[in-house]
Each structure stands twice: as C-alpha cells, then as structure tokens.
Amino acid sequence: MLRGKRNVWKPNVKRTSIIVILLGAGNKAIEKRRAICRKLVNESIICLIPEDDFPSDVAPSLVEEAFLKSSDVDLIFINVES
C-alpha cells in the first residue's frame, strides 16, 4: 500500500524543490547526517548541513536560527545530543 502511494507522489516531488536542513549538536554524528543527506539528494531533495554548506566563520547557532525563521525551508531535522 505504501509503495503505491509513493508512486503517486514521487513524480510531484521531482517537479518541486524541497529543502531539508539536517541540524545536530556540534560535529557529533556528522557522518550519519551526511549519509542521510546523500540519500535525500538521490531523491532530488535539496539537503543542507550547516557545517558543510556554510562558511566556518559564521557561528552554527546563527545559521540554525536563520533556518528556523525562514519560510523557504520545508523541513528541519534537529538531532539534539547532550
């Protein structure tokens, strides 16, 4: 049943730009976020990881705050580790 629904929406996803941001606590588990990002890119989804896609001289917390306030971003995954 899920596979049938996926076949219905997948053509629409290919025509739409979906932007996903993968946030995490520092550089912990960044390889996991990169692997997820590669999978999303393979599905034609725009995926951003602040540590990889933005200048290192900008504090990650400022980048994260800007994303959270942006209406251009469709989905944000926050992986909080403490």
Residue pairs with C-beta under 8 A, 6 or more apart in sequence:
13 43
13 44
13 45
14 44
17 46
18 45
18 46
18 74
18 75
19 45
19 46
19 47
19 48
19 72
19 73
19 74
19 75
20 40
20 45
20 46
20 47
20 48
20 73
20 74
20 75
20 76
20 77
21 47
21 48
21 49
21 50
21 67
21 73
21 75
21 76
21 77
22 33
22 36
22 37
22 47
22 48
22 49
22 77
22 79
23 50
23 64
23 67
23 76
23 77
23 78
23 79
24 30
24 33
24 78
24 79
24 81
25 79
25 80
25 81
25 82
26 60
26 81
27 51
28 81
29 79
29 81
30 49
30 51
33 49
33 79
34 49
34 52
36 47
36 77
37 47
37 48
37 49
40 47
41 47
48 54
50 60
50 63
50 64
50 67
51 60
54 63
67 73
67 76
68 76
